[in-house]
Amino acid sequence: MASIRNRNGKWQARITRKGEQPIAKSFQSRHDAERWARHVETDIDKGSYTNLVLADRTLFKDVIERYVQEVTLKTRSMKEDTYRLRALARHPIAKLCMSALTPIKIADYRDERLKIISNGTVIRELSYFSSIINHARREWGINMINPIPLVKKPASPQGRNRILSEDELDRLYKALAPRVKNANTWILPLTKFALETAMRRGEILDLRWEHIDLQKRTAFIPFTKNGEPRTVPLSFAAIEILNTLPRNLRGEVFPVNRTTLSAAIERARVKAGLEDFHFHDLRHMGITRLAGKLPNLIELSAVSGHKSLGMLKRYYHPSAELLAQKIA
């Protein structure tokens, strides 16, 4: 039974149930307080009431920070995700309480962000929001409806299809060749290895000699983007690249960090006069080349590490001329 009392000139209705957080709300009249209490108690009895007390007093930025500390810092992509999430926590929307994250607020955020960043980045940010809210509901008892599925997402960007010509590739290699004594000698073989194996950047940078079997021509990847380990077959060209490398005392095949690699590739891109080129394009190119040797998509996905053939299709760009020859 709800209790009704007068506090500071307003009527407060307070509902207390065993094992539940108290629910209270103030009104100008006793009649309104009693009517609200009856309505809430009826919903509780039906099992249709959502207690928003914790959601009302918890700010979104505090939930984001807790998510960073308890979830993000335990993932392989913690540096990039932590940077992005803390940037989101500084946005005005993060100052709202959780219960105020309505579809309208999220839609306003989406429209504002679309003016300054790409569709793909906005989609990624909304995905972050949804993951954080769902985790807060499941693990931290913050009762609320996740508004993200109710908001229309921007159109997904078309998958990249940047394939370097042989001339462009040759210019890139020349630009990456070390020309001074203290230049980083790892970037050029790393780039060639990326193209030859179609491995992801993170997989290459995490590669260790203990996971390389030169005799069997394989590289074991214990941690992948999709969470499942896999063993990558290596071509003779990939083995030749590995055989030219000195052994690092820490056991890393390529002792290069992400920042250094990104900066080196960007400098080489400018020097080589390449337009719209990213390191990840080497994976596109590598998969396309492998597709000519492995026409079976199941085998190709085993090498590339794609769980979904639909995702693999985004990277697989067979030559129309080659396909024409096959159907002749």
C-alpha positions as CSV (number, residue, x, y, z in Angstrom):
1,M,0.0,0.0,0.0
2,A,1.4,3.4,-0.9
3,S,2.0,6.0,1.7
4,I,0.9,9.6,1.0
5,R,2.3,12.5,2.9
6,N,2.6,16.3,2.7
7,R,6.2,17.6,2.3
8,N,7.1,21.2,1.8
9,G,3.7,22.0,0.4
10,K,3.6,19.1,-2.0
11,W,2.0,15.7,-1.7
12,Q,4.5,12.8,-2.0
13,A,3.4,9.3,-2.9
14,R,5.8,6.6,-1.8
15,I,5.6,2.9,-2.8
16,T,7.7,0.3,-1.0
17,R,7.9,-3.3,-1.9
18,K,10.1,-6.0,-0.3
19,G,13.3,-6.5,-2.3
20,E,12.6,-3.5,-4.5
21,Q,13.9,0.1,-4.5
22,P,11.3,2.5,-3.1
23,I,9.4,4.6,-5.7
24,A,8.4,8.1,-4.9
25,K,7.0,11.1,-6.7
26,S,5.6,14.5,-5.6
27,F,2.4,16.2,-6.8
28,Q,0.5,19.4,-6.3
29,S,-2.6,17.7,-5.0
30,R,-3.3,14.6,-2.8
31,H,-5.7,13.3,-5.4
32,D,-3.0,13.2,-8.1
33,A,-0.6,11.5,-5.8
34,E,-3.2,8.8,-4.9
35,R,-4.1,8.3,-8.6
36,W,-0.4,7.9,-9.6
37,A,0.2,5.4,-6.7
38,R,-2.8,3.3,-7.7
39,H,-1.6,3.2,-11.4
40,V,1.9,2.2,-10.5
41,E,0.8,-0.5,-8.0
42,T,-1.4,-2.0,-10.6
43,D,1.5,-2.1,-13.1
44,I,3.7,-3.7,-10.5
45,D,1.1,-6.4,-9.8
46,K,0.9,-7.0,-13.6
47,G,4.6,-7.2,-13.9
48,S,4.6,-4.3,-16.5
49,Y,6.2,-1.6,-14.3
50,T,9.8,-0.4,-15.0
51,N,11.5,1.1,-12.0
52,L,13.4,4.1,-13.3
53,V,14.7,5.4,-10.0
54,L,18.3,4.4,-10.7
55,A,18.1,5.4,-14.4
56,D,16.8,8.8,-13.2
57,R,19.7,9.6,-11.0
58,T,22.5,8.1,-13.1
59,L,24.3,10.2,-15.7
60,F,25.2,8.7,-19.0
61,K,28.8,9.9,-18.7
62,D,29.2,8.0,-15.4
63,V,27.9,4.8,-17.1
64,I,30.3,5.3,-20.0
65,E,33.2,5.7,-17.6
66,R,32.2,2.6,-15.6
67,Y,31.9,0.7,-18.9
68,V,35.4,1.8,-19.9
69,Q,36.8,0.6,-16.5
70,E,35.0,-2.7,-16.2
71,V,34.5,-3.8,-19.8
72,T,36.6,-1.9,-22.4
73,L,40.0,-2.1,-20.5
74,K,39.7,-5.9,-20.7
75,T,39.4,-6.0,-24.5
76,R,42.1,-6.2,-27.2
77,S,41.0,-2.9,-28.7
78,M,41.0,-1.1,-25.4
79,K,43.2,1.9,-26.5
80,E,41.1,2.8,-29.5
81,D,37.8,2.1,-27.8
82,T,38.8,4.0,-24.6
83,Y,39.8,7.0,-26.6
84,R,36.5,7.0,-28.5
85,L,34.3,6.4,-25.5
86,R,35.9,9.1,-23.4
87,A,35.4,11.5,-26.3
88,L,31.7,10.5,-26.3
89,A,31.6,11.1,-22.5
90,R,32.5,14.7,-23.1
91,H,29.6,15.3,-25.5
92,P,26.5,17.2,-24.0
93,I,24.3,14.1,-24.5
94,A,26.5,12.3,-21.8
95,K,25.3,14.9,-19.2
96,L,21.7,13.5,-19.5
97,C,20.5,10.9,-17.0
98,M,19.9,7.5,-18.4
99,S,16.1,7.7,-18.4
100,A,16.4,10.9,-20.5
101,L,18.0,9.0,-23.4
102,T,14.9,8.9,-25.5
103,P,14.8,8.1,-29.3
104,I,14.3,11.8,-30.0
105,K,17.5,12.8,-28.1
106,I,19.4,10.0,-29.9
107,A,18.0,11.1,-33.2
108,D,19.1,14.7,-32.5
109,Y,22.6,13.5,-31.6
110,R,22.7,11.5,-34.8
111,D,21.7,14.4,-37.0
112,E,24.2,16.7,-35.3
113,R,27.1,14.2,-35.7
114,L,26.3,13.6,-39.4
115,K,27.2,17.2,-40.1
116,I,30.8,16.6,-39.1
117,I,31.6,12.9,-39.3
118,S,30.9,10.1,-41.8
119,N,27.9,7.8,-41.8
120,G,30.1,4.9,-40.8
121,T,31.5,6.7,-37.7
122,V,28.0,7.7,-36.6
123,I,26.8,4.0,-37.0
124,R,29.8,2.9,-34.8
125,E,29.0,5.5,-32.1
126,L,25.3,4.4,-32.0
127,S,26.6,0.8,-31.7
128,Y,28.7,1.9,-28.7
129,F,25.7,3.5,-27.1
130,S,23.6,0.4,-27.6
131,S,26.3,-1.9,-26.1
132,I,26.8,0.3,-23.1
133,I,23.0,0.7,-22.4
134,N,22.4,-3.1,-22.8
135,H,25.3,-3.9,-20.4
136,A,24.0,-1.3,-17.9
137,R,20.6,-3.0,-18.0
138,R,21.9,-6.5,-17.7
139,E,24.7,-6.0,-15.2
140,W,24.0,-2.9,-13.2
141,G,20.3,-2.9,-12.7
142,I,19.6,0.3,-14.7
143,N,16.0,-0.3,-15.9
144,M,15.3,1.5,-19.1
145,I,14.3,0.9,-22.7
146,N,17.3,0.9,-25.1
147,P,16.3,3.7,-27.5
148,I,18.9,2.8,-30.2
149,P,16.9,0.2,-32.0
150,L,14.0,2.8,-32.3
151,V,16.3,5.3,-34.1
152,K,16.9,5.1,-37.8
153,K,20.5,4.6,-38.6
154,P,22.3,6.4,-41.4
155,A,22.8,4.5,-44.6
156,S,25.8,2.2,-44.4
157,P,28.8,3.4,-46.4
158,Q,29.7,1.4,-49.5
159,G,32.6,-1.0,-48.8
160,R,36.0,0.3,-50.0
161,N,37.3,-1.1,-53.3
162,R,40.8,0.6,-53.5
163,I,43.1,-1.7,-55.5
164,L,46.6,-0.3,-56.2
165,S,47.9,-0.8,-59.7
166,E,51.3,-2.5,-60.1
167,D,52.8,0.9,-60.7
168,E,51.2,2.4,-57.6
169,L,52.4,-0.6,-55.5
170,D,55.9,-0.2,-56.8
171,R,55.9,3.5,-55.9
172,L,54.6,2.7,-52.4
173,Y,57.4,0.1,-51.9
174,K,60.1,2.6,-53.1
175,A,58.7,5.3,-50.7
176,L,58.8,2.8,-47.8
177,A,62.4,1.7,-48.5
178,P,64.7,3.0,-45.7
179,R,67.1,5.6,-47.0
180,V,68.9,6.8,-43.9
181,K,70.8,4.9,-41.3
182,N,68.3,5.1,-38.5
183,A,65.2,4.6,-40.6
184,N,62.6,2.0,-39.5
185,T,63.5,-1.1,-41.5
186,W,60.4,-3.1,-40.5
187,I,57.8,-1.1,-42.3
188,L,58.5,-2.3,-45.9
189,P,58.6,-6.1,-45.1
190,L,55.6,-5.6,-42.9
191,T,53.7,-4.0,-45.8
192,K,54.7,-6.7,-48.2
193,F,53.7,-9.4,-45.7
194,A,50.3,-7.8,-45.2
195,L,49.6,-7.9,-48.9
196,E,50.9,-11.5,-49.2
197,T,48.9,-12.9,-46.3
198,A,45.7,-10.6,-46.3
199,M,46.1,-10.6,-42.5
200,R,44.6,-7.7,-40.4
201,R,46.9,-5.0,-39.1
202,G,46.4,-6.0,-35.5
203,E,47.1,-9.7,-36.3
204,I,50.4,-8.9,-37.9
205,L,51.5,-6.5,-35.2
206,D,50.7,-9.2,-32.5
207,L,52.4,-12.0,-34.4
208,R,55.2,-13.7,-32.5
209,W,57.9,-16.1,-33.7
210,E,56.7,-18.8,-31.4
211,H,53.5,-18.9,-33.5
212,I,55.4,-19.3,-36.8
213,D,56.1,-22.7,-38.3
214,L,58.4,-22.1,-41.2
215,Q,58.5,-25.8,-42.1
216,K,54.7,-26.2,-42.3
217,R,54.3,-22.6,-43.6
218,T,51.7,-21.5,-41.1
219,A,51.1,-18.7,-38.6
220,F,48.9,-19.3,-35.6
221,I,46.8,-16.3,-34.5
222,P,45.5,-16.9,-30.9
223,F,43.4,-13.7,-30.8
224,T,41.4,-12.5,-33.7
225,K,38.8,-9.7,-34.3
226,N,35.9,-12.2,-34.3
227,G,37.2,-13.9,-31.1
228,E,38.2,-17.2,-32.7
229,P,41.8,-18.3,-33.1
230,R,42.9,-19.5,-36.5
231,T,46.0,-20.7,-38.4
232,V,46.9,-18.9,-41.5
233,P,48.7,-20.7,-44.4
234,L,51.8,-18.8,-45.7
235,S,52.9,-18.6,-49.3
236,F,56.5,-19.2,-50.2
237,A,56.7,-15.4,-50.8
238,A,55.5,-14.8,-47.2
239,I,58.1,-17.3,-45.9
240,E,60.8,-15.5,-47.9
241,I,59.9,-12.2,-46.2
242,L,60.0,-13.8,-42.8
243,N,63.4,-15.4,-43.5
244,T,64.9,-11.9,-44.2
245,L,63.9,-10.6,-40.8
246,P,66.2,-10.4,-37.8
247,R,64.8,-12.0,-34.6
248,N,63.5,-9.6,-32.1
249,L,64.5,-10.3,-28.5
250,R,61.0,-9.8,-27.2
251,G,59.7,-12.4,-29.7
252,E,57.7,-10.1,-31.9
253,V,57.9,-10.7,-35.6
254,F,57.3,-7.1,-36.4
255,P,58.3,-4.9,-33.4
256,V,56.3,-1.9,-34.6
257,N,53.4,-0.1,-32.8
258,R,50.2,1.1,-34.5
259,T,51.0,4.8,-34.3
260,T,54.4,4.3,-35.9
261,L,53.0,2.1,-38.7
262,S,50.1,4.6,-39.5
263,A,52.5,7.5,-39.6
264,A,55.0,5.7,-41.9
265,I,52.2,4.6,-44.3
266,E,50.8,8.1,-44.5
267,R,54.3,9.6,-45.2
268,A,54.9,7.0,-47.9
269,R,51.4,7.6,-49.4
270,V,52.1,11.3,-49.8
271,K,55.6,10.7,-51.2
272,A,54.3,8.1,-53.7
273,G,51.5,10.4,-54.8
274,L,48.8,7.8,-53.9
275,E,45.2,9.1,-53.6
276,D,42.8,7.6,-51.0
277,F,44.9,4.8,-49.8
278,H,44.9,3.2,-46.4
279,F,46.9,0.3,-44.9
280,H,43.7,-1.8,-44.6
281,D,43.4,-1.7,-48.4
282,L,46.2,-4.2,-48.5
283,R,43.9,-6.7,-47.0
284,H,41.3,-6.1,-49.7
285,M,44.0,-6.6,-52.3
286,G,45.4,-9.7,-50.6
287,I,42.0,-11.4,-50.4
288,T,41.3,-10.5,-54.1
289,R,44.6,-12.1,-55.1
290,L,43.9,-15.2,-52.9
291,A,40.5,-15.5,-54.5
292,G,42.2,-16.3,-57.8
293,K,44.0,-19.2,-56.1
294,L,41.2,-20.3,-53.8
295,P,37.9,-19.9,-55.8
296,N,36.1,-21.9,-53.0
297,L,34.7,-19.2,-50.7
298,I,34.7,-21.6,-47.7
299,E,38.5,-22.1,-48.1
300,L,39.0,-18.4,-48.7
301,S,37.1,-17.5,-45.5
302,A,39.3,-20.0,-43.6
303,V,42.3,-18.0,-44.7
304,S,40.8,-14.5,-44.3
305,G,39.1,-15.2,-41.0
306,H,35.7,-14.1,-42.0
307,K,32.8,-15.8,-40.2
308,S,30.2,-14.5,-42.6
309,L,30.4,-15.0,-46.3
310,G,28.5,-11.8,-46.6
311,M,31.3,-9.9,-44.9
312,L,33.9,-11.7,-47.1
313,K,32.0,-10.5,-50.2
314,R,32.8,-6.9,-49.2
315,Y,36.5,-7.7,-49.6
316,Y,36.3,-10.0,-52.5
317,H,36.5,-8.1,-55.8
318,P,37.2,-10.5,-58.6
319,S,38.3,-9.2,-62.0
320,A,35.5,-9.1,-64.5
321,E,38.0,-10.4,-67.1
322,L,38.8,-13.4,-65.0
323,L,35.2,-14.2,-64.5
324,A,34.6,-13.9,-68.2
325,Q,37.3,-16.5,-68.9
326,K,35.7,-18.9,-66.4
327,I,32.3,-18.7,-68.1
328,A,33.6,-18.8,-71.7
